[in-house]
Structures are given as C-alpha cells and as structure tokens.
Amino acid sequence: MRFQAAVLRELEIVARKIRLRAYGSRKLDGAFSAVQRSADKKRIAQLSRDVAAIFRRDPFSAAKYVDFPIWLLRNIHRAAQLGLHEASGLRILDIGCGPGYFIAAARALGHECRGIDVPNSWFTPLELQVYSELLQALNCHQYVSPLSIERFVPLPFHGEQCDLITAFLVCFNRHDKPDQWGVPEWRFFVEDALRNLREGGRLFLGLNDNRKRFGKLLFYDDELLAYFQSVGTVNGARITIVNKLPAMKGSPAAGSWSSISA
Ligand SMILES: C[S@@+](CC[C@H](N)C(=O)[O-])C[C@H]1O[C@@H](n2cnc3c(N)ncnc32)[C@H](O)[C@@H]1O
C-alpha cells in the first residue's frame, strides 16, 4: 500500500508539472523554484521527521502538509486555475490558509496575499506544530491573522476591498459537523464577502466533500446547489462568485485590509 501511495505521488507530481507547463507562463514556471529557494528546507525536513510516525498512522491528518513538493505544486496549480499568473499586485485574502502554501504561491506570482485561520488555541497540537512550522519555513507567518469565521458574523475589515477572496478545502462551514452550514449561513457569508470585494472581484470556494450528508452531489444538497448557481458558477467543488456591484465605501469603525496581519 505504501508503495502504491508513493507511485501515485510521483504520478501526481509529473501530471501537475505537465499541466502547469501547458499554461506556457514563465511566471508559473518560475514560481516553484522561487518558493523553494526562499523556504527553510532544513526546518521542513526536521518537521517531516518529527511527524513521520503520525503521517504513517494517519495520512489524512495535518501531517500530510510536510510533503512540500506536492502541496506547493497543488497550490501553484490552484493559483494558475484562478489566472493569477496573468495579473500582478492583486489583493488576495485566503480564508483557512492552514500551512500557507497558497499564500506562498500567490506571493511568488507577485500578489499581495494574506491569510486568516483560527486562533492557535483552537488547533490540535499536531495542527499547531505543522501549520506554525510551515508558515515560518515558507516565510508566510507574518501575513496570517488569527480570525475564526462564524455563522452570521461579518468579516471585520470592511473598508479596503480585496480583488479575490479564496478558501480551499473549506472547513469554516462546520464541515462534517452536525450543524454544517445550510443556505441561510452561506447566503450571509457570501453577501458579506462580496462587500469586501471590489467591483469585478471574485470569491472562490473550494468545498470539501461530505458523501454521508450529500450523497452523490458530494458538496451540497439540491437547495445549496441552487443557491450557489443563483449567485455564481458551480463546477463540482469549485464555486466562483463575481461581485457585480460597485465596491462598498469603507466604514470608519471597521478594520481594514492592512490591519489583516499578525
Ligand atoms: C482542510 S484545511 C485546508 C487548509 C488549506 N486551505 C488547504 O487547502 O490546504 C481547513 C483550514 O480551515 C481552517 N478553519 C477551520 N474552521 C475555520 C474557521 N471557523 N475560520 C477560519 N478558518 C477555519 C482550519 O484551521 C484549516 O487550516
């Protein structure tokens, strides 16, 4: 089984490199080496040794993130799918940024990317160890703020608009919990997120699957799917919603983009 996993991993690496090459973008071609050059590889190697036993027991735990090449390639690919190699200087907020690979990829492509994730005290010891070590090793810890997304609570930094808000492998919707978000929570979140985007800015959600709850649809029930389709485009797990309204004027009481820092 371990042999099979190793083969699949190598195949994924080759496939992702081919797919990234197909974009024909020098920026994308250079992103992997740019992050690799500046990353603290010794620190990642040490972390990898520290959590190796946990990874063997539970390959789906946060220990999976120590596989630097795979996760960096996945995140450069995410950035490519969002067209981030075709622009520069975008203000991007990554919600639930975890170990920070997407922040590192987006910054390597020339964007002003910041992240939020839950406060340290909410992480399991393994998540805390893996996320904080990787954020440090990727030089991204200074771009991450502790902030938890809660149902029916607005984001706290209206005032300066983002060009793009992302959330990959979304968990802030209480994924897999009995009180996983339904349409009212998502509607509130989406409308609030759009208020933090400039006109034409995008909200991208990469949903986690939940077969137990959603059956064949995997990511939503019919009602939630209809809601996402009514506000944006849906492609399996991938939801893209464009802000069609003029950007909101800032509220003096609220925080700002530049205040999203640790
Ligand atoms: C499955 S991980 C995905 C990490 C990263 N986005 C990726 O794709 O590799 C989900 C992340 O969402 C974060 N998260 C969970 N609940 C959250 C909440 N209420 N607010 C903000 N982040 C949350 C977790 O701490 C974790 O970092």
The ligand as a MOL file (V3000), in Angstrom:
LIG
                    3D

  0  0  0     0  0            999 V3000
M  V30 BEGIN CTAB
M  V30 COUNTS 27 29 0 0 0
M  V30 BEGIN ATOM
M  V30 1 C -8.7240 21.3360 5.4080 0
M  V30 2 S -7.7820 22.6740 5.9830 0 CHG=1
M  V30 3 C -7.3550 23.4730 4.4530 0
M  V30 4 C -6.1020 24.3010 4.5490 0
M  V30 5 C -5.7090 24.9640 3.2560 0
M  V30 6 N -6.7310 25.9300 2.8580 0
M  V30 7 C -5.5070 23.9380 2.1630 0
M  V30 8 O -6.3110 23.8880 1.2470 0
M  V30 9 O -4.5570 23.1820 2.2380 0 CHG=-1
M  V30 10 C -9.0600 23.7580 6.6070 0
M  V30 11 C -8.4840 25.0090 7.2380 0
M  V30 12 O -9.5880 25.8390 7.6410 0
M  V30 13 C -9.3150 26.3180 8.9400 0
M  V30 14 N -10.5900 26.6260 9.6160 0
M  V30 15 C -11.4790 25.7540 10.1600 0
M  V30 16 N -12.5040 26.4200 10.7130 0
M  V30 17 C -12.2700 27.7320 10.4990 0
M  V30 18 C -12.9660 28.9190 10.8530 0
M  V30 19 N -14.1420 28.8800 11.5190 0
M  V30 20 N -12.4410 30.1230 10.4870 0
M  V30 21 C -11.2690 30.1850 9.8000 0
M  V30 22 N -10.5540 29.0790 9.4520 0
M  V30 23 C -11.0480 27.8750 9.7890 0
M  V30 24 C -8.5600 25.1620 9.5970 0
M  V30 25 O -7.8740 25.5810 10.7480 0
M  V30 26 C -7.6470 24.7310 8.4650 0
M  V30 27 O -6.4840 25.4850 8.4000 0
M  V30 END ATOM
M  V30 BEGIN BOND
M  V30 1 1 1 2
M  V30 2 1 2 3
M  V30 3 1 2 10
M  V30 4 1 3 4
M  V30 5 1 4 5
M  V30 6 1 5 6
M  V30 7 1 5 7
M  V30 8 2 7 8
M  V30 9 1 7 9
M  V30 10 1 10 11
M  V30 11 1 11 12
M  V30 12 1 11 26
M  V30 13 1 12 13
M  V30 14 1 13 14
M  V30 15 1 13 24
M  V30 16 1 14 15
M  V30 17 1 14 23
M  V30 18 2 15 16
M  V30 19 1 16 17
M  V30 20 1 17 18
M  V30 21 2 17 23
M  V30 22 1 18 19
M  V30 23 2 18 20
M  V30 24 1 20 21
M  V30 25 2 21 22
M  V30 26 1 22 23
M  V30 27 1 24 25
M  V30 28 1 24 26
M  V30 29 1 26 27
M  V30 END BOND
M  V30 END CTAB
M  END
